[in-house]
Amino acid sequence: MPQAGSGAPRPIPGNAGVPRGPHPAARGGAVPSGPRGPQGPGGPQGPRGGASGATPEPPDGGKPEQDKEQAHTQAQGDETRSSGRRRLAEALWPPRVSRAQLIVAVLLFVLGLGLAIQVRSTSENSALRGARQEDLVRILDELDDRTKRLEDEKRSLERQRTELDNSSDQAEEARKQTREKQRQLGVLAGTVKAEGPGIALTISDPGGSVEADMLLDTVQELRAAGAEAIEVNEVRVVASTYFSDAGGGISVDGRRITQPYRFEVIGKPQDLEPALNIPGGVVQTLRKEQAEVVVNRSERITVDALRPAKRPQYADPSSS
């Protein structure tokens, strides 16, 4: 029977017949690192790269879990935004307008309309913004003179009515006033001569740039300033007078006239001349067209061009 400590190996219980030799490392050898047969897709050691027995980790450091979290967060954000838009749409439509809101909207509309009208009226009067102080004073004086003329005419009519009421011979007084009225109407209709203070206006147009509408504007401005009788190149201007362009010239009531255009105007000189010289008025407009304009005041202007009296074809005097 062998003795303990002898060199013969002893069998291990449960592994009978299997010799137990010394460990390779004990003999100074190395653990073989070569292939040990197919043990998975990672080679002999698999993806663990060794024999430590650790759980394999994904090569990207756990990005699939992060991507899932980001996708979940984005989905929650999209759902929140969609829910917010839905609530906003439900709050706006259908509209819920209270009575107070409707009243406020109407008031704001009226206020905006008033501001727009005010701005428009202010822009239409912007021509006077650049006027000089003396020009503005002149315009105000002209307006005062027009008001004074109207008041004088009103007092004259009231005086005539008083004379008719107080006259003992009302028929004779009525005839007297009728003759005076006929003379005044004859001056306006151009059927009688007229003389008195006024201005002489001369327009020279060497370049031929003055047109018929400019002369018509001149007549209208003079009438607005109180002109009582007007004559243009020996043609009497009345209510039915018209101006037209005619082959490089100008025609007045069908009669051709040539430059220089001479206006003989009876009225108050202190009103007529400033009316032509206002900013943006007749004189300034004509001078922009390279025309020469000369205005002279006179204490005696004669308008002797006459118009034949025409019997109205349809209108008859009314007794009422």
C-alpha positions in Angstrom: 0.0 0.0 0.0 1.5 3.2 -1.0 2.6 5.7 1.6 1.7 9.3 2.0 4.4 11.6 0.5 5.4 9.1 -2.2 5.7 10.4 -5.7 2.7 8.4 -7.0 -0.4 10.4 -7.6 -3.5 9.7 -5.6 -6.9 9.6 -7.3 -9.4 12.4 -6.4 -12.7 11.1 -5.0 -15.4 11.4 -7.6 -12.9 11.5 -10.4 -11.5 8.1 -10.2 -9.1 7.3 -12.9 -8.5 10.9 -13.9 -4.9 11.8 -13.1 -4.3 15.2 -11.5 -1.2 16.6 -12.9 0.5 19.8 -12.0 -1.1 23.1 -13.2 0.6 24.5 -16.2 1.4 27.7 -14.4 3.0 25.8 -11.7 5.4 24.3 -14.2 6.3 27.7 -15.4 4.2 27.5 -18.5 1.7 29.9 -20.0 -2.0 29.7 -20.4 -2.6 29.0 -24.1 -4.2 32.0 -25.8 -4.8 30.4 -29.1 -8.1 29.3 -30.4 -10.0 26.9 -28.3 -12.7 26.0 -30.8 -15.8 27.9 -31.8 -17.4 29.6 -28.8 -19.6 32.2 -30.4 -19.3 35.0 -32.9 -16.7 36.8 -30.8 -14.0 34.1 -31.1 -12.8 32.0 -28.3 -13.5 34.7 -25.7 -16.6 36.1 -27.5 -17.3 39.8 -27.3 -16.1 40.0 -23.7 -12.5 39.9 -24.9 -11.4 37.7 -21.9 -12.3 35.1 -19.4 -13.5 37.5 -16.7 -17.2 36.4 -17.2 -18.6 40.1 -17.3 -21.9 40.9 -19.1 -21.2 42.2 -22.7 -21.9 46.0 -23.3 -23.1 47.5 -26.5 -20.3 49.2 -28.5 -22.1 52.6 -28.7 -22.2 53.2 -25.0 -26.0 52.8 -24.4 -27.3 55.1 -27.2 -30.5 53.1 -28.0 -31.8 53.9 -24.5 -31.1 57.6 -24.9 -32.7 57.7 -28.4 -35.8 56.1 -27.0 -35.9 58.7 -24.2 -35.5 61.6 -26.7 -38.1 60.2 -29.0 -40.5 59.9 -26.1 -39.8 63.5 -25.0 -40.3 64.8 -28.5 -43.6 63.0 -28.8 -44.8 64.5 -25.6 -43.8 68.0 -26.8 -45.6 67.5 -30.1 -48.7 66.4 -28.2 -48.5 69.4 -25.9 -48.2 71.8 -28.9 -51.0 70.2 -30.7 -53.1 70.4 -27.6 -52.3 74.1 -27.2 -53.2 74.9 -30.8 -56.5 73.0 -30.4 -57.4 75.0 -27.2 -56.5 78.3 -29.0 -58.7 77.4 -32.0 -61.5 76.4 -29.7 -61.2 79.7 -27.8 -61.2 81.8 -31.0 -63.9 80.0 -33.0 -66.8 80.3 -32.8 -66.3 83.9 -31.7 -67.9 84.9 -28.4 -68.6 88.6 -28.5 -70.2 90.2 -25.5 -72.2 93.4 -25.7 -69.5 95.5 -24.0 -66.9 94.3 -26.6 -69.2 95.2 -29.5 -69.7 98.7 -28.1 -66.0 99.2 -27.7 -65.4 98.0 -31.3 -67.9 100.4 -32.7 -66.4 103.3 -30.7 -62.9 102.4 -31.9 -64.2 102.3 -35.5 -65.8 105.7 -35.2 -62.6 107.1 -33.6 -60.4 105.7 -36.4 -62.8 107.1 -39.1 -62.7 110.6 -37.5 -58.9 110.5 -37.4 -58.7 109.5 -41.1 -61.0 112.4 -42.1 -59.0 114.8 -40.0 -55.7 113.7 -41.6 -57.2 114.0 -45.1 -58.6 117.5 -44.5 -55.2 118.5 -43.1 -53.3 117.2 -46.1 -55.7 119.0 -48.5 -54.9 122.3 -46.7 -51.1 121.6 -46.8 -50.7 124.2 -49.6 -50.8 127.0 -47.0 -48.2 125.4 -44.7 -45.3 126.7 -46.8 -46.8 130.2 -47.2 -45.1 133.2 -45.8 -46.5 135.2 -43.0 -47.3 138.2 -45.2 -49.1 135.9 -47.7 -51.3 134.4 -44.9 -52.1 137.9 -43.7 -53.1 138.9 -47.2 -55.4 135.9 -47.5 -57.1 136.8 -44.2 -57.5 140.4 -45.3 -59.1 139.1 -48.5 -61.6 137.0 -46.6 -62.4 139.9 -44.4 -63.0 142.1 -47.4 -65.4 139.5 -48.9 -67.3 139.3 -45.7 -67.5 143.1 -45.6 -68.9 143.2 -49.2 -71.6 140.7 -48.3 -72.6 142.6 -45.3 -72.8 145.8 -47.3 -75.0 144.1 -49.9 -77.2 142.9 -47.1 -77.6 146.4 -45.6 -78.3 147.7 -49.1 -81.1 145.2 -49.6 -82.5 146.0 -46.2 -82.5 149.7 -46.9 -84.4 149.2 -50.1 -87.0 147.2 -48.3 -87.3 149.9 -45.7 -87.7 152.5 -48.4 -90.4 150.5 -50.0 -92.3 150.1 -46.8 -92.0 153.8 -45.7 -92.5 155.5 -49.1 -95.8 157.3 -49.6 -95.6 156.6 -53.3 -94.6 152.9 -53.3 -95.2 152.5 -57.0 -92.7 155.3 -57.9 -90.1 153.9 -55.5 -90.6 150.5 -56.9 -89.9 151.8 -60.4 -86.8 153.6 -59.2 -85.4 150.5 -57.7 -86.3 148.5 -60.7 -84.4 150.8 -63.0 -81.4 150.6 -60.6 -81.6 146.9 -60.6 -81.8 146.8 -64.4 -78.7 148.9 -64.7 -76.8 146.5 -62.3 -78.0 143.5 -64.2 -77.0 145.1 -67.5 -73.5 145.5 -66.2 -73.4 141.8 -65.1 -75.0 140.7 -68.4 -72.6 142.8 -70.5 -75.4 144.7 -72.2 -74.2 148.1 -70.9 -70.8 149.8 -70.6 -69.2 150.1 -67.2 -66.4 152.1 -65.6 -64.8 152.4 -62.2 -61.7 151.4 -60.2 -60.0 148.1 -60.8 -56.9 146.5 -62.3 -55.3 145.9 -65.7 -53.8 142.4 -66.1 -51.5 141.6 -68.9 -50.2 138.1 -69.7 -47.4 137.7 -72.2 -46.8 134.1 -73.4 -43.8 134.0 -75.8 -43.4 130.2 -75.4 -47.1 129.5 -76.1 -47.5 127.5 -72.9 -50.6 129.3 -71.5 -53.7 127.3 -72.1 -57.4 128.1 -72.0 -58.0 126.6 -68.6 -55.4 128.9 -67.1 -57.3 132.0 -68.4 -60.5 130.5 -67.1 -59.0 130.1 -63.6 -57.9 133.7 -63.8 -61.5 134.8 -64.5 -62.9 132.6 -61.7 -60.3 134.0 -59.2 -61.3 137.6 -60.2 -65.0 136.9 -59.8 -64.3 135.3 -56.3 -62.4 138.5 -55.4 -65.4 140.7 -56.2 -64.9 141.6 -59.9 -68.1 143.2 -61.3 -67.1 143.6 -65.0 -64.4 141.8 -67.0 -63.2 142.2 -70.5 -60.5 140.0 -72.2 -59.0 141.3 -75.5 -62.2 143.3 -76.3 -64.5 140.3 -75.5 -67.0 140.9 -72.6 -66.9 138.1 -70.1 -70.3 137.1 -68.8 -71.9 134.1 -67.0 -72.0 132.1 -70.2 -68.5 132.8 -71.4 -66.3 129.8 -72.2 -62.6 129.4 -73.1 -61.2 126.8 -75.4 -57.9 125.9 -77.1 -58.0 126.5 -80.8 -55.1 125.5 -83.0 -52.2 126.9 -81.0 -54.3 129.8 -79.7 -57.2 130.4 -77.4 -60.8 131.1 -78.2 -63.2 133.1 -76.1 -66.9 132.5 -76.8 -65.8 131.3 -80.3 -63.7 134.3 -81.0 -60.0 133.7 -81.4 -57.6 135.9 -79.4 -53.8 136.2 -79.4 -51.3 137.0 -76.8 -50.6 139.2 -74.9 -53.9 138.6 -73.1 -55.2 141.8 -71.6 -57.8 141.7 -68.8 -59.7 144.9 -67.9 -61.4 144.3 -64.6 -63.6 146.6 -62.5 -63.7 146.0 -58.8 -61.9 146.9 -55.6 -58.2 147.0 -56.5 -57.2 146.2 -52.9 -59.1 142.9 -53.2 -58.4 141.9 -56.9 -54.6 142.2 -56.9 -53.9 140.1 -53.7 -56.3 137.5 -55.0 -54.1 136.9 -58.0 -50.8 136.9 -56.0 -51.7 134.3 -53.3 -49.4 131.3 -53.0 -50.3 128.8 -55.6 -52.6 131.3 -57.3 -52.9 132.6 -60.8 -49.7 134.6 -61.0 -47.5 131.9 -59.6 -49.0 129.2 -61.8 -48.5 131.3 -65.0 -45.0 132.2 -64.1 -44.2 128.5 -63.7 -45.2 128.2 -67.4 -42.6 130.9 -68.2 -45.3 133.5 -68.8 -44.9 137.2 -67.9 -47.6 138.6 -65.7 -48.1 142.3 -65.0 -50.8 143.7 -62.7 -51.5 147.4 -62.5 -54.0 149.1 -60.2 -56.1 152.0 -61.6 -58.8 154.3 -60.4 -60.5 154.4 -63.7 -61.0 151.2 -65.8 -63.5 151.2 -68.7 -65.2 148.1 -69.9 -67.0 149.0 -73.1 -67.2 145.7 -75.0 -70.9 144.7 -75.2 -72.9 141.6 -75.5 -76.3 141.5 -77.3 -79.2 140.8 -75.0 -80.7 137.4 -75.8 -84.3 136.6 -75.0 -84.5 133.4 -73.0 -85.9 130.5 -75.0 -87.4 128.5 -72.1 -87.2 130.6 -68.9 -89.9 133.2 -68.1 -90.1 135.7 -65.3 -91.9 134.4 -62.2 -94.4 136.6 -60.3 -93.7 134.8 -57.0 
